[in-house]
Structures are given as structure tokens and as C-alpha cells.
Amino acid sequence: MTTIPFPSDRCAWWDEARYGLFIHWGLYAVHGHGEWAMSREAMPWDWYRLLADQFTAAEFDPVAWAAMAKAAGMRYAVLTSKHHEGFCLWDSPTCSFNAKNSAAGRDLLQEFVTAFRNAGIKVGLYYSLGDWYHPDWSKAVVERDAAAQQRFVAYTHTLVEELMTRYGTIDILWYDLPQGLTCDQWRMVELNAKVRAWQPGILINNRGYTTEDFATPEQHAAASAKGRRWESCMTLNHHWGYCPVDTAWKSPRAIASTLATCASGCGNLLLNVGPDAAGRIPEQAQTTLTQAGDWLRRHDEAIRGTERHDLFWYLFGPVSVKGNSLYCFIQQWYGEGTVIVGGLTNQVLKATLVGSSADLPFRQVGRQIIIEVPRENPDPVLPVIRLDLDGRPDHDISRVIGAADIFPTLPA
């Protein structure tokens, strides 16, 4: 793996953002079995390519998409410009298998970039290095044909150049599926150097065999080592691409809890939706994102601008830190009129229910902070209590009875 240094100021907006929208959209939306259906169901290519004739994007409204993302509290959005199927959402002069030549009949990527940029939302493009459509892909990775490898890599570089030079400022390049070739065969260091020349402010993820700007744990939140940026990418239901029978939607509470976990480790959440072939985002997805966005507006201070810490609580939920303030995300509201925080070594100066101007009475007994709260849960999604302390929050886990046996070491 090769590490490419970057200026820290380029990443300042991303560090503050905490929350982005992932959008998986392609021909798989017509079939409705998820984004890997072509591979998993061994679909004949001659059949699969005909899906382009049904990919109308007739109700695609990128302005509405952007408004939804903004209302949800998302600061950036990443769209699958090309997924593993090889279908390009832009009017590519290099790849004829594209949106302009489909039933949509236009450059969908341009509409997306324009709408989100006008809404003040940072723009990211997902690009799958793998490509089931291109005949040289299979020859290159399965047959190990050297000439096919060279042709396919040149093709890849050309498509990435189109994305980086035809649509104005691009804030994120999100690679995926680099399997089959080595970093040197991909000429990835060379490609990313060109990308940074075309887009000096861009952030690049770690899925192109170079570490680049940030790590990408998938379907779980796992903080990287201190000093390493990271982003958890997760689906809102079980699928990345459109699947109408998949109704296992995450709740606003689950989204809030994941945001809290990301904030506790100084990371971001990239949450995915899969529009249908007409360009409609499922109604339940929109409702859930709106409800989670309402929660985020009330608790923004506990999520954005937080700092990395080594505090370790599992008794009531994750915590985030900002200066001398500790934010406690209370996942279990017992209805007993108190919330107890144990193991804190600081003196508490003030306790506040975030989203309310009223201070909460409290008393400090040894390593216990006993906070008086309403018996009824004050927030249906996830209540948050802020403790203002006499210094940076510190937690002595050894004082929590049994914790040293259950959790003998602290996470990195």
C-alpha cells in the first residue's frame, strides 16, 4: 500500500460534515434485485444490456434529491457514476453503454452535480474499477491476458479523466472493487496523481490499493487509528441498489445511534439509498431520513466538530467530546427520574438536556454523576445529555465494578 500525503486544510469541511448521502443507481434498479444481481443470478449479458431500454429516469428530480439530503442534515453526497455492471450515468465519449444512450436519453450525472452543488452540498462520485460490461475485464482478471490488462487500465484512466475534467469541482472520488489487478497494474499512484492535478481539493478513499485520505468500513462503524480519517458506509435497508421487497429499513433511532458512534470516533457516516429506475427514492427512505434529520438539527452540537477520545462507555450508549463537554447518548431511558454516569474523574459544572435550555439538577457522589431527568423520555429518537466539566473529559474504567473484567483493554 502506498500513502500519499495531503494538506490538512483540504479536509476541513469533511471533518466537520460527519454525514453524507450515498446513492446507488444503475440498470440494476430496473430488475429490482439489488446491485449485484447480474453476477449473483448469472444473467446473460445479451439480456442484461436490454435493461437500458427500461431505465427511463422519467421522474428523476435531482433538485428534490438535494433538498431531501439537506433536510436530513447531510453535507455531501456520493453517486455511483459507474457500478460493477459497467453502465455509465454520464454521456461518455469512451463508453457507449451510458445514460445518454439509454431510455433516459441524457447525462444524469451532470444534472446530479449541478443540483447538489447549487444546494451547497459537496459532490462525490463513486467509480467501480471493476466492469462486467467491458470484454477486457474478464480477460484481464481471469485469463491474466497482459494486453487486455493494458487496454482495460487505459480505459479506466480515460473514464476517470472524463469524470474529473468535465463536471467542475468534484469533492470526493470513491473507488470500489479493485480486485483482480495489483496497484502497479492499475497504475493507481499515477492515476491518483493525475486526479489530484485535475481536482486539487479532492478527497480519495482507500479502495484503489492506496491508503489515500480516508478508510471505509462497510456496514459497521469502526474507528481507524488516531490521526486516520474514516467513513462508515451503510445501507438504509439491506440492499445498496433498489429492491422493493426489502422493507428492513433502519429506524431514525438506529441512524442517530450510528451517527453518535461515528462522532465518538471522529468519523463520518455515508448512508445509502437506492432509487428505482424512474429516479424515485422510496417513500419510506425519505420519511426515515427526514425524521433522523429532525433529530440531528436538535442535537447537531453533539455530532459535528467533535474530537477523537479514548473514553469507554457501554452502559448507556456512545459519548462524544467537544472541548470540556461530554455528550452522553442515552439509549436506555429507564423512567426512574435519574440518569447515572459512572467512572467520570472530572468535576461536573453543569448538566443540560441537549435541545432544551433548561439545566438538569445533579449531584456528584464519588465516581457517580446522578442526574435528575424527566421520567418520560424527552426525545423519541435518542436523548442526549451534555455535561460541562472542569477539564477535558476523563474516565477511570477501573472504578466501574466488573468493567475491568469485561473490557480489560481500551479500544485504539
Secondary structure, DSSP 8 states (H G I E B T S, - for coil): -B-----GGGGHHHHHH-EEEEE--STHHHHTS-TTHHHHTT--HHHHGGGGGG---TT--HHHHHHHHHHTT--EEEEEEE-TT--BSS--SS-SSBGGGSTT-S-HHHHHHHHHHHTT-EEEEEEES--SSSHHHHHHHTS--HHHHHHHHHHHHHHHHHHHHSSS---EEEEE--TTS-HHHHTHHHHHHHHHHH-TT-EEBSTTSB--SEE--BSS----STT-EEEEEEESSS-SS--TT------HHHHHHHHHHHHHTT-EEEEEE---TTS---HHHHHHHHHHHHHHHHHHHHHTT-B-------SS--EEEETTEEEEE-S---SSSEEEEESB-S-EEEEEETT-S-B--EEEETTEEEEE--SS-S-SS--EEEEEESSS--B-GGGSTTHHHH--S---
